[in-house]
Amino acid sequence: MGHTVLLVDDDVSVLSGLRRALHREPYEVLVAESADAALARLAAFPVDVVISDESMPGMLGTELLAQSRIRYPETVRILLTGHSSLDVAIRAINEGEVYRFFTKPCNPVELAVTIRQALQQRELLRGSRRLLHAVRRQSAVIAELERRWEGLTRVERDHSGAIMLSDVPTDTATLLEELRRELDAADQRLHERDTRLQDGCE
């Protein structure tokens, strides 16, 4: 699956320069000339990283990133500012939870490296969430199997450390079919829960 980066700046020449600097990078680059246009882009396309200028008419970059954090929390946020100040930094961190911010004009090589690092962080986050989903799924199945066949998941060992098998259902085909159904049911419950959580954030 390819990645997408969104550049936001009301200065068309800055957008053109950044796009040229990033044209060899292994991701698609989208541009927006205002915060409103950026929000429309974010609503229309899945974006992995959004990079916004701070000083824009209508809505500051920190405000845009704060909104994107609420609406699209998995999108990594980077801020560009023409003048570094403590106030801008505090807003960027507290409101937008930015990954990093640069003072303009920024070094395009440094920006490209930061974007790659941000994409790696996002992939790690996705992997962690997939792993968490799998663990919860397995836990739900194990709990249900233990409820139906008490002692099935307990492991007992003899004095030599060898595993001792307790009385368990002998019909392996039936047990495997039950396990498949429980896995499907656990997936469905997790999907419904995630859907409710997403609906609550919108």
Buried (B, 14 or more C-beta within 10 A) or exposed (E): EEBBBBBBBBBEEBBEBBBEBBEEBEBEBBBBBBBEBBBEBBEEEEBBBBBBBBBBEEBBBBBBBBBBBEEBEEBBBBBBBEEEEEEBBEBBEEBBBBBBBBBBEBEEEEBBEBBBEBBEEBEEEEEEEEEEBEEBBEEBBBEBBEEEBEEBEEEEEEEEEEEEEEEEEEEEEEBEEBBEEBBEBBBEEBEEEEEEEEEEEE
